[in-house]
Amino acid sequence: MRVLAAMSGGVDSAVAAARMAEAGHDVVGVHLALSRNPQSYRSGARGCCTIEDSRDARRAADVIGIPFYIWDLAERFHADVVEPFVAEYAAGRTPNPCLRCNEKVKFSAVLERALALDFDAVATGHYAQIVETAAGRELHRAVDPAKDQSYVLGVLTQEQLKHAFFPLGDTPKTEIRAEAERRGLSVAAKPDSHDICFIADGNTPGFLAKQLGESPGDIVDAQGNKLGEHKGTHGFTVGQRKGLKIGTPAADGKPRFVLDISPVERTVTVGSRAELAVESLTASNPRWCGPVPTETLHVKAQLRAHGEEIAVTARLEGDQVLVSFDEPADAVAPGQAVVLYDGTRVIGSATIDSVERATQKV
């Protein structure tokens, strides 16, 4: 096959490209320039997309012995990932930019361009597995649970999976670094990037404050009693415990958590852990990795990128997915994705719109 290998400049994508070339494919490496200001997106192990990263990717391609190009997708990335990220926080929601990048950039813009250039597939360094079946390709969790990235790939459709390779999904991360060293790749010991790639210092509230400015309001309890003040609702997320800066201690002395965010009223509602418990959710914009479910599902769900699996019942109703939990769940944030699993297989995902709390029924 003719395979386009997306090379970020890190160890994972370099080894993925090397494995595809070693398997006999005709591989071309491409680095995605996603930053409008490539000097500003990395600080140590944070961020990505700097000139340093593109040079690391080029050196890896040279060692592997494959052609290498840089594609400038900065405007597409800003429009499809950065701007929606800011808009979602302004609306009181908590988005996942990595998931949106996979949906809109890596497996939409990049795959579309690759197919137009007569490539057969795109390979990335994501930790996930694709299993071939008689019914089509299935997306599964990686063997290394600590590195599994199937959650942020739950937006991929069957058509996109037909043209995708994840060569690292069957290998633990420690072995990937050792393999990179054996292959003579200089990125073997390069630190993993983490947090949000376009917020190099990791200060999400600071980034949002620059984008949205200050919009002071009140921090209140579930009964509407004022407990403190804030400079903007965009500085909070559902389930947050630290950094609330509430002067009035709770009556029981226990920590408070963010329960609800209302940008219109400019209020942040806080309460106890018990008040945080959610029994069900409604999600929209479903994306199915295989056939659209026609019956009620009794499966597992993951609600955050590094969250635990929980048992749920899910059904599709029109263009919405209704999910109820076997046991109440904490910190379910609108804007995040609910990804459904059947064992290790990813069924699909949807964006959380609203939740029903256990205390609402009391």
Disulfide bonds with the S-S distance in Angstrom:
Cys48-Cys49 2.48
